[in-house]
Amino acid sequence: MHRPVLAFLACAVLVACESLPANVGPDIMLDAPDRVEDLHLPFDEDTEDLASMDGRSDPLLQTASAPDDIAIPMQGHVLPMPVESAAPLLKPYEAIEAANGKAAMEPSTDNYMNAIQVYPYRIGALYQVYCAPEQITDVVLQPGEELVSVSAGDTVRWVLGDTVSGTGTQAQAHILIKPTQAGLKTNLVITTSLRAYHLEMHAFEETYMAAVSWRYADQQLMTRVMRADSVPAPVPSSPGSLPIERLKFRYDLYGDFPHWRPERVFDDGRKVYIQFPDRLDQGEAPALFVVGRDGKSQLVNYRMSGTYFVVDRLFARAELRLGEKHQDVVTILRNDLGATRP
């Protein structure tokens, strides 16, 4: 009975001597694996089914992959990614109102020079102008700035005109504004040889601004360089120097007979000249409106030269208007176009 036991022990010693080297050191201890909670092991397509192994003892190899959305813990403090807060979306009309509100420039007591509201000029600003019936608001431009056009949203209930003060390089354009009633609101765009102005006009019962002007950031830097031998062209006080062969007296007058009714109207092929009685400056001058083919009135660029209105374009029909409730209207009609008289 002792022989089998001794034989078994002898075999075990021989096997150990064959499998282990002469110098055997201590075995290592594996670190504990990182703890991953809720880690799902998806089934690998290359792995055979357990039921099809038929009792084979081969080890089953299965790979585990963590889903992309699993957050792997990291050592230290990790700051969260910054999230940009989306700006609130505005509807188109809300965006327009917000932009116009930021661009509006209101009158201020700090910017008054006597009765003139002096705005700082900024491109794209909306200058607020307060007007009143039976009162004239004077919009004054920079000396030497040439007026190109004046366009208003409402030319029926707002009376607009322009004139010039000074001569030569100191000539200064003025736009005269008057509403026919309170509670009106419209806009005005003025374009000149130097810049453009955008005005929002409001009509009140009594409150009005006597005059509006601007100061310019580059005004001290702007200079006019003139040659020593150059002489500025004289500004004619009347069109009397026009060549008589170019003048065409082809306009008729209809309507009321106020004291300012023109004496004659003619043109030189490019401009129309409306001659008023002498001493028109003693009273209020009418406003000129050109009537288009659709029957609507529109404002045109004209200026006062002596006793003349000088219109910078030709027209077939125009109206001179003055007054509010009892308005005087004089119609100017060109007589060589076959138009029917009013």
C-alpha positions as CSV (number, residue, x, y, z in Angstrom):
1,M,0.0,0.0,0.0
2,H,2.9,2.3,0.6
3,R,4.5,1.7,-2.8
4,P,1.7,3.5,-4.8
5,V,1.9,6.5,-2.6
6,L,5.7,6.7,-2.9
7,A,5.5,6.3,-6.6
8,F,2.9,9.1,-6.9
9,L,5.1,11.5,-4.8
10,A,8.1,10.7,-6.9
11,C,6.3,11.5,-10.1
12,A,5.0,14.8,-8.7
13,V,8.6,15.8,-7.8
14,L,9.8,14.9,-11.3
15,V,7.1,17.0,-13.0
16,A,7.8,20.0,-10.9
17,C,11.5,19.8,-11.7
18,E,10.8,19.8,-15.4
19,S,8.2,22.7,-15.4
20,L,9.9,25.2,-13.1
21,P,13.3,26.9,-13.6
22,A,16.1,26.5,-11.2
23,N,15.5,29.9,-9.6
24,V,11.8,30.5,-9.0
25,G,10.8,34.0,-7.7
26,P,7.5,35.2,-6.2
27,D,4.5,35.5,-8.6
28,I,3.1,39.0,-9.3
29,M,-0.3,40.1,-8.0
30,L,-2.7,41.6,-10.6
31,D,-4.3,45.0,-9.8
32,A,-8.0,45.1,-9.3
33,P,-9.8,46.1,-12.5
34,D,-11.4,49.5,-12.8
35,R,-15.0,49.5,-11.8
36,V,-17.3,50.2,-14.6
37,E,-21.0,50.3,-13.7
38,D,-23.7,49.3,-16.0
39,L,-21.3,48.1,-18.6
40,H,-23.2,46.0,-21.2
41,L,-21.4,43.4,-23.2
42,P,-22.9,43.2,-26.6
43,F,-22.9,39.9,-28.4
44,D,-20.0,39.4,-30.8
45,E,-21.1,38.0,-34.2
46,D,-17.8,36.0,-34.5
47,T,-18.4,34.2,-31.2
48,E,-20.0,30.8,-31.5
49,D,-23.2,30.0,-29.8
50,L,-22.9,28.2,-26.5
51,A,-25.6,25.7,-27.6
52,S,-23.5,24.7,-30.7
53,M,-20.4,23.8,-28.8
54,D,-21.6,20.3,-28.1
55,G,-19.8,20.0,-24.8
56,R,-16.4,21.0,-26.2
57,S,-13.9,22.1,-23.6
58,D,-12.3,24.8,-25.8
59,P,-12.3,28.2,-24.1
60,L,-14.9,30.6,-25.4
61,L,-13.5,34.0,-26.4
62,Q,-15.9,36.9,-26.2
63,T,-14.9,40.6,-26.7
64,A,-16.5,43.4,-24.7
65,S,-16.8,47.0,-26.0
66,A,-18.2,49.9,-24.1
67,P,-20.8,52.0,-25.8
68,D,-19.8,55.4,-27.1
69,D,-22.1,57.2,-24.7
70,I,-20.5,55.7,-21.6
71,A,-18.6,58.4,-19.7
72,I,-15.2,57.1,-18.6
73,P,-14.2,58.5,-15.3
74,M,-11.0,60.6,-15.3
75,Q,-8.7,61.6,-12.5
76,G,-8.7,65.1,-11.3
77,H,-11.3,67.9,-11.8
78,V,-12.7,68.1,-15.3
79,L,-14.5,71.3,-16.2
80,P,-17.7,70.9,-18.3
81,M,-17.7,72.0,-21.9
82,P,-19.0,75.6,-22.2
83,V,-22.5,75.7,-23.7
84,E,-23.3,78.8,-25.8
85,S,-26.7,80.2,-24.9
86,A,-28.6,80.8,-28.0
87,A,-29.8,84.4,-28.5
88,P,-33.5,84.8,-28.5
89,L,-34.9,84.8,-32.0
90,L,-36.9,87.9,-33.0
91,K,-39.5,88.1,-35.5
92,P,-38.7,90.4,-38.5
93,Y,-40.9,93.3,-37.4
94,E,-39.5,93.0,-33.9
95,A,-35.9,93.1,-35.2
96,I,-36.8,96.2,-37.3
97,E,-38.4,98.0,-34.3
98,A,-35.4,97.1,-32.1
99,A,-32.9,98.5,-34.6
100,N,-34.9,101.7,-35.2
101,G,-35.3,102.2,-31.5
102,K,-31.5,102.0,-31.0
103,A,-30.8,104.3,-34.0
104,A,-33.3,107.0,-32.9
105,M,-31.8,110.3,-31.7
106,E,-34.1,112.5,-29.6
107,P,-33.8,116.2,-28.9
108,S,-31.9,117.2,-25.8
109,T,-31.5,120.4,-23.9
110,D,-27.7,119.9,-23.9
111,N,-27.6,120.1,-27.7
112,Y,-29.6,123.4,-28.2
113,M,-28.0,126.5,-29.5
114,N,-30.6,129.2,-28.9
115,A,-33.6,127.7,-30.7
116,I,-31.6,125.4,-32.9
117,Q,-31.4,121.7,-32.0
118,V,-27.9,120.6,-33.1
119,Y,-27.6,116.9,-33.6
120,P,-24.3,115.0,-33.8
121,Y,-24.2,113.5,-37.3
122,R,-24.0,109.8,-37.5
123,I,-24.5,107.5,-40.5
124,G,-27.8,105.6,-40.2
125,A,-29.2,107.6,-37.3
126,L,-32.9,108.4,-37.2
127,Y,-33.2,112.0,-36.2
128,Q,-36.5,112.9,-34.4
129,V,-38.1,116.2,-35.6
130,Y,-41.2,117.6,-33.8
131,C,-43.4,119.9,-35.9
132,A,-46.8,121.6,-35.4
133,P,-49.5,123.0,-37.7
134,E,-49.1,126.7,-38.6
135,Q,-45.5,126.5,-37.6
136,I,-42.4,126.1,-39.9
137,T,-39.5,123.9,-38.9
138,D,-36.3,124.8,-40.6
139,V,-33.8,121.9,-41.4
140,V,-30.4,123.5,-41.9
141,L,-27.6,121.8,-43.8
142,Q,-23.9,122.4,-43.7
143,P,-22.6,125.5,-45.5
144,G,-21.3,124.5,-49.0
145,E,-23.4,121.3,-49.0
146,E,-25.4,121.1,-52.1
147,L,-29.0,119.7,-51.9
148,V,-29.7,116.8,-54.3
149,S,-33.2,115.5,-53.4
150,V,-35.8,115.6,-50.7
151,S,-38.2,112.6,-50.4
152,A,-41.0,112.3,-47.8
153,G,-43.3,109.4,-47.1
154,D,-46.4,111.6,-47.0
155,T,-46.3,114.6,-49.3
156,V,-50.1,115.3,-49.1
157,R,-50.5,116.2,-45.5
158,W,-47.0,117.6,-45.1
159,V,-45.9,120.8,-46.8
160,L,-42.3,120.8,-47.8
161,G,-40.0,123.3,-49.5
162,D,-36.4,124.4,-49.7
163,T,-34.5,127.6,-50.0
164,V,-30.9,128.8,-49.8
165,S,-29.2,131.4,-47.6
166,G,-25.9,132.9,-48.3
167,T,-23.9,133.0,-51.5
168,G,-20.9,131.3,-53.0
169,T,-19.1,128.8,-50.9
170,Q,-21.1,129.9,-47.8
171,A,-24.5,129.1,-49.5
172,Q,-26.6,127.0,-47.0
173,A,-29.5,124.9,-48.0
174,H,-32.7,124.9,-45.9
175,I,-35.6,122.4,-46.0
176,L,-38.9,123.9,-44.7
177,I,-41.4,121.5,-43.1
178,K,-45.0,122.1,-42.0
179,P,-47.7,119.5,-41.2
180,T,-51.3,120.3,-42.1
181,Q,-52.7,118.8,-38.8
182,A,-51.6,117.3,-35.5
183,G,-51.1,113.6,-34.9
184,L,-49.3,112.9,-38.2
185,K,-46.1,110.9,-38.5
186,T,-43.8,110.3,-41.6
187,N,-40.2,110.0,-42.5
188,L,-38.0,112.3,-44.6
189,V,-34.8,111.4,-46.6
190,I,-32.4,114.2,-47.6
191,T,-29.6,113.5,-49.9
192,T,-26.8,116.0,-50.6
193,S,-23.5,116.2,-52.3
194,L,-21.8,115.1,-49.1
195,R,-24.1,112.8,-47.1
196,A,-27.6,111.5,-46.5
197,Y,-30.0,112.4,-43.6
198,H,-32.8,110.2,-42.3
199,L,-35.5,112.1,-40.3
200,E,-38.6,110.9,-38.5
201,M,-41.2,113.7,-38.3
202,H,-43.9,113.9,-35.7
203,A,-46.8,116.5,-35.7
204,F,-48.0,117.8,-32.4
205,E,-50.7,120.3,-31.5
206,E,-48.3,123.0,-30.2
207,T,-44.9,121.6,-29.5
208,Y,-42.5,122.1,-32.4
209,M,-38.8,122.6,-33.1
210,A,-37.9,125.9,-34.7
211,A,-34.7,124.6,-36.4
212,V,-32.6,121.5,-36.7
213,S,-29.0,121.4,-37.6
214,W,-26.0,119.1,-37.2
215,R,-22.4,119.2,-36.1
216,Y,-19.9,116.9,-37.8
217,A,-16.9,115.1,-36.4
218,D,-14.7,116.0,-39.3
219,Q,-16.0,119.5,-39.7
220,Q,-12.7,121.0,-38.4
221,L,-10.7,118.9,-40.9
222,M,-12.8,119.8,-43.9
223,T,-11.3,122.6,-46.0
224,R,-11.9,123.9,-49.4
225,V,-8.8,124.4,-51.4
226,M,-9.2,127.0,-54.1
227,R,-6.7,128.2,-56.7
228,A,-5.5,131.8,-56.2
229,D,-6.6,132.7,-59.7
230,S,-10.0,131.0,-59.5
231,V,-13.1,133.1,-59.1
232,P,-16.4,131.6,-57.8
233,A,-19.2,131.8,-60.3
234,P,-21.8,134.4,-59.3
235,V,-25.1,133.2,-58.2
236,P,-27.8,134.8,-60.3
237,S,-30.7,136.5,-58.4
238,S,-33.1,135.8,-61.4
239,P,-33.0,133.9,-64.6
240,G,-32.9,137.2,-66.6
241,S,-29.5,136.2,-68.1
242,L,-30.9,133.1,-69.9
243,P,-30.8,133.2,-73.7
244,I,-34.2,134.3,-74.9
245,E,-34.1,131.9,-77.8
246,R,-34.1,128.9,-75.4
247,L,-37.1,130.1,-73.4
248,K,-40.5,128.4,-74.0
249,F,-43.6,130.0,-72.6
250,R,-45.9,127.0,-72.8
251,Y,-47.7,126.9,-69.5
252,D,-51.2,128.1,-68.4
253,L,-52.4,128.9,-65.0
254,Y,-55.8,127.8,-63.5
255,G,-57.4,127.9,-60.1
256,D,-57.5,130.5,-57.3
257,F,-56.3,134.1,-57.4
258,P,-54.3,134.7,-54.2
259,H,-51.8,137.5,-53.8
260,W,-49.0,135.2,-54.6
261,R,-50.5,133.9,-57.9
262,P,-47.6,133.6,-60.4
263,E,-47.3,136.1,-63.3
264,R,-45.8,133.7,-65.8
265,V,-44.2,130.2,-66.1
266,F,-41.6,129.2,-68.7
267,D,-38.7,126.7,-69.1
268,D,-35.4,126.5,-71.0
269,G,-35.6,122.9,-71.9
270,R,-34.1,121.7,-68.6
271,K,-35.6,123.7,-65.8
272,V,-39.0,125.4,-65.1
273,Y,-39.1,129.0,-63.9
274,I,-42.2,130.2,-62.0
275,Q,-42.2,134.0,-61.6
276,F,-44.1,135.5,-58.7
277,P,-45.1,139.1,-58.0
278,D,-42.6,141.4,-56.4
279,R,-42.2,141.4,-52.6
280,L,-43.2,137.8,-52.2
281,D,-41.0,137.8,-49.1
282,Q,-43.6,139.9,-47.3
283,G,-45.9,136.9,-47.0
284,E,-45.8,133.1,-46.8
285,A,-44.7,131.4,-50.0
286,P,-46.7,128.4,-51.3
287,A,-45.4,124.8,-51.7
288,L,-45.0,123.2,-55.1
289,F,-46.2,119.7,-55.9
290,V,-45.8,118.0,-59.3
291,V,-48.8,115.8,-60.3
292,G,-47.7,112.5,-61.9
293,R,-49.5,110.5,-64.5
294,D,-51.3,108.5,-61.8
295,G,-52.8,111.7,-60.4
296,K,-50.7,111.6,-57.2
297,S,-48.7,114.6,-56.0
298,Q,-45.0,114.3,-55.4
299,L,-42.3,116.6,-54.1
300,V,-39.6,117.8,-56.4
301,N,-36.4,119.7,-55.8
302,Y,-36.9,123.4,-56.3
303,R,-35.3,126.6,-54.9
304,M,-36.1,130.3,-54.5
305,S,-34.1,132.7,-56.7
306,G,-35.2,136.2,-56.3
307,T,-38.9,136.2,-57.2
308,Y,-38.7,132.9,-59.0
309,F,-39.2,129.3,-58.1
310,V,-36.5,127.3,-60.1
311,V,-37.6,123.7,-60.6
312,D,-34.7,121.3,-61.6
313,R,-36.9,119.3,-64.0
314,L,-39.7,119.6,-66.5
315,F,-43.3,118.7,-65.7
316,A,-46.7,118.5,-67.4
317,R,-48.8,119.6,-64.4
318,A,-48.0,121.0,-61.0
319,E,-49.9,122.7,-58.1
320,L,-49.0,125.6,-55.8
321,R,-50.7,125.1,-52.5
322,L,-51.0,127.3,-49.4
323,G,-53.3,127.0,-46.4
324,E,-55.0,124.2,-44.5
325,K,-58.8,124.2,-44.2
326,H,-59.3,126.9,-46.8
327,Q,-56.4,126.1,-49.1
328,D,-55.5,128.2,-52.1
329,V,-54.5,126.1,-55.1
330,V,-53.1,127.4,-58.4
331,T,-52.6,124.7,-61.1
332,I,-49.8,125.0,-63.7
333,L,-50.6,123.1,-66.9
334,R,-48.4,122.7,-69.9
335,N,-50.4,123.6,-73.0
336,D,-48.5,121.7,-75.8
337,L,-49.2,118.1,-74.6
338,G,-53.0,118.0,-75.2
339,A,-53.8,117.7,-71.5
340,T,-57.4,118.6,-70.4
341,R,-57.6,121.7,-68.3
342,P,-58.8,121.3,-64.7
